[in-house]
Amino acid sequence: MIIGADNKAIAYGEAKDVTFRSSRQNNQSIQFCVLRIGRKYFTLESVEALEYHMERKGAIENVDSTKSYENRILIGDSNIYNNLDLFIKDCNIRKDSSICRDGILTSSPEFFKGLGKADFEKWLVLNVEWLEKTFSDNILYCVLHMDESTPHLHFVTSMTYTNERGIRLMSDRHYFGSKKKMSDLQTNYAEHMQSTFKGLSRGLKGSTANHVSIKQYYQLCAEKLDEKNIESIMAKAKNNELTEIKLKETKRTLTAYKNYQVARDAEKENYQQQNVKLYQSLKNMQKENEVYIEGIKTLAEYYKIPAKNIEKVLEYCKEKSINKELEK
């Protein structure tokens, strides 16, 4: 049982009449179960940074803070650092061992559109069931994030197990140490979700696609992009379980950014041309001003009149000329 948004317990069997649309092939949207095993964490200090992100303890990129109140902790509590520290105290850990890993559980954005509240809660229950069944006591934390573009669960799991001699060890290899183990996790997760949501599909089995991280995506957006770059990025992103979901949106974003840069470069070129003309105009005005000052000086010396008096006369003539123009 998990706690819902209204702080009431939700029974595993509560969801009825699942309002889920079946996936379709032939250029139609295929809706995936998405399991992503994240990075390894080797120190408690790095886990502290993870906690900062998970619990939204500051400004986080790609997060709508006005929706963060909808986030919910489903397993554990907000003290990830302390809980992990206590959990691994009596564990035999090698110096090069990772102490935990994070991961993401979600589905295609289209899956959540029109999904009823009870069905959404059932989706959460199924995910929590799978995490506890797969990682047992190692699952230390799981949070529902509703403040990003697609609802997802972010989890933290340790990798302890007890060997045949009764020694408690930490081993990433034990859980994630081969392609087969990773593939089996994907299959197992998909089958568990499909037990209720029949239309969900497993990710492409045996895919060799390169994953593009959020950090890499923002780095790409900071660079100048041309059509060749965009096609190259899209080719790498295809078949990726996370990025293929937003393939079209990403391409539109990158193309729009390229077009923006082209327009900005054209505007910059126009400004440069205007600056050249302005500089030339100022230069001409400076020359005219030098001639004007020299003329006043010459008249003052020739007629033995103070230069200030000549300037006053010229200013009077200028104002009179302007007034005549205005009266026309």
N, C-alpha and C positions, 0 to 999 in steps of 0.2 A: 504493500500500500504506500502511496505517496501523498503529499499534501498539495492541494490545488491552490489556485490564485485566491480563492475565498477562504483559505486556511481550514478547509474541511477535507477529511480523508477521502480519497477516491479509491473505490474498490476496483480490483483488476477486471471484474466482469461488467462494469457499469455501462460501457459504451454499447449502444445498440444501433442497428440499421446503419452500418458504416457508409457514409456518403462520400465514396471515393470513385473517381472516374477511371476507367481502365486505360492503360497505356496503348498507344497505337504505333504501328510501324509506318514505313513509306512516307518519309518526310513529316510525320506527325511527331509531336513531343513524346519522348520516352521518359517516364518518371522513375528516377533511380532511388534505391537505398544507398546512402553515402556513408561509408566508414572511412575515416582518415586517421591513421596512427601518426602522431606528431614526432617532435624531436625528443632526444634523450636529455635528461637533466642530471648533471654529475655532482652538483653542490647544492646545499640548502640555500645559499645566497641567490642562485639562479631561480630556485623555486619561489623565493620571495618576490622576484620580479614577475613571475608567472601569476602569483596571487594578486599582485597589483593590477594586472590586466583582467584576470577573471572577475575580481570584485569591483572593477571600475573605480579604483581609488584615486584616479586623476583623469586628465583628458586623454582619451584613447582614440586613435585614428579609426575612421570608418565606423564610428558608433554614434547613434542618435541618442544623446543623453536624456532627451525628454521622454524616452521610452524605457529607460533603464529600470524604472520602478516595476516594470512587468517581469524582470528577471527573477528566477526562483532557484534556490539551491535544493536539489532533489536527493543528493547523497552527501553526508558529512556536514561541515559548516564552513564559515569563512576563514577559519584559521588553518589554512592548508600547510603552511610552514611548520607550525607547532605540531599538528597532527602527524605529519610525515616524520618529523624528528623523533617523536615518541614511538612511532610504528617500527622504525628501523634500528632502534637502540640496541637490541639484543641480536641483531642479524650480522652474519659474517659477510663483510663487504670488502672486495678487493679494491685497491687504490684506483684502478681504471674502470670500475663498475659505475654504471648509471644508477641513480637511486629511484628514478621514476620516469614516466613518459606521459605526455598528454595526448588527447585525441578528440576528434569531432564526430558526432553522429547527426545526420540530417537527411533531408530528401530534396528532390527537385523543387524549386519554388512553386511550380504549378500544382504540386501535391497539396500545398497548404491553402490554395485559393478555394474558398467555399467550404472548407473542412469544418464540420460542426464542432462546438466546444467539447462535447462528450467524446467525439472521435479523436480530437487533438489530445485530450487527456489520456485516452487509450494508447495513442502513439507514444506518449511519454512513459506510460507504465511498461509498455513492451520494451522500450529502450533500457529502462532501469532494470527490468528482469534480465535482459541479455547481459548487461554489464556485471550484475551480481553473480549470474550463472557462470560467466566466462572468466572473471578475475577474482571472484570470491571476496575474501577480506582485503585483498590488495586494492580494491576500488575505494579510494579515500575521499573522492570529491566528484560531484557532477552538478553542473549548473545549466539551467535553461537560459539562453540569451535571446531576448526578444527585441533588442535594440540595434540589431544589424539587419542587413537587407533580407535575409532568410532566417527563420527560426532554426536554432540548432542547439545541441547539447555539447558542452565542452567538459571533458572529464580528465581526471588525473589518477593514474594507477601506478602502484609500486609493482615490483617484479620478484617478490619473495616466494620461496617454496622450501619445503623440508625434504631433504634427500633420504636415501634408504638407511643412513646411519643416524637419522634424527637431527641432523644439523640444519639450521635455518640459513639458507643462502639467498643472495640477491643475484638474479641472472636475467638479463634482457634476452639472451639467446634461448632460454627455456620457453619463453612465450612468443618471441618475434624473430627467432634466429635463422629462419630460412624462408625462401619464396613460397614454399608449400604451406608453411604455417600461416604466413600472411594471407595467402590465397584462401586457405581454409577458414580463416577468421571472416573474410569478406563473404564467403558462401554461407557460413553459419549465421552471420548477422542477417543476410538477405532472407534466408529461409525462415528465421524467427519473425521478421517483420511481415513476410508474405503469409504467415499463418492467419493474419487478420486482414491485412491490406493486400489483396490478391494482385492488384495491378502494378505494384512496385516491382522494378527489375533490379537484378544484381548488376554491378558495374561490369564493363567488358573484361572477361577473364583472359589473363595472360597479356594484358596491355603493357607495352613498353614505353608508354608516353611519359614525358618529363613533366613533373608538377611545377607550376609557377606559383611561388609564394606571394602573399600579400605584399611583403617588403619588396620583392623583385618587381611586382606590378607598379608600385609607386616610383621605383627607380626608373622604370621604362617611361613612365609619364613625365619624368623630369628631363628626359632627353629629347632631342629633335628626332622626329620620326618621318620617314618617307614611305611610299607604298611598298617598297621592297622589305623594309623593316616590319611593317604591319603583317604582311603575308608570312614572313618568317616566324613571327610570334604566334600567329594563328595556327600555323602548321604544327608547332610544338605543343600548342594547347589542345589540339583535337584529340579526342578519346580520353582526355584526362577527366576523371570522375567529377572533380569539383569545377574545373574551368570550362568544361564543355557545356555545363548548365547555363553559363553566362557568356558563351562564345560570341553570340551576335551582339549582346550589349557591350562587351569589351571591345569588339571591333569597331562599333559605332563610336565609342568613347575615344579610341586611339585615332580614328579617322577625323573626328571632330577636332581633336587636339592638333593634328597635322594641319588641318584647314585653318585653325586659329593661328598657328605659327606662320603659315603662308601669308595670311592677311596682316599679321603683325609685322612681318618682314617688309611687306609692301608699304605699310604705313610708316615704318622706320625709314625706308628709302625716300618716301615723300617728304618726311620731316628733314632729312639730310639735305635734300634739294632746296627746301624752303630756307634752311639755315644758311646755305651758300648765298642765296639771293639777299637775305637779310643782312648778312655780313658785308656784301658788296654795297648795299644801300647805305649802311652805316658808315662805310669807308668813304663813300661819295659825300655824305653829309658832313663828315669830319673835314674833308677837303674844302667844302663850301664854307664851313664855319671858320676855317683858317683864313680863307680869302676875305670873309666878312670882317673878322677881327683886324686883319692887316689893313683893310680899306679904312676903317674907323681911325686907326692909328695914324695913317698917312694924312687924312683930312684934318685931324687934330693938330698935327705938326705944321701943316701948310697954312691953316687959318689961325693958328695959335688959340684954339678953342679946346677946353677940357674934353677928353674923350667921353666922359659921362654925359655931357650936354648933347653931343652928337647922337649917342645911344637913345636918349630921351626923345629927340626929334624923330629918329627912325622908328621908334616904338609908337609914337603918336601917329605917324603916317601909316603904319601897318594897321593900327586899330581903325583908323578912318576908312582905309581901303576895305577892311572886313565888313564894317557897318554898311558901306555902299552895296556890297554884294548881297547882304542880307535884305536890304530894302527892295531889291529888284524882284 
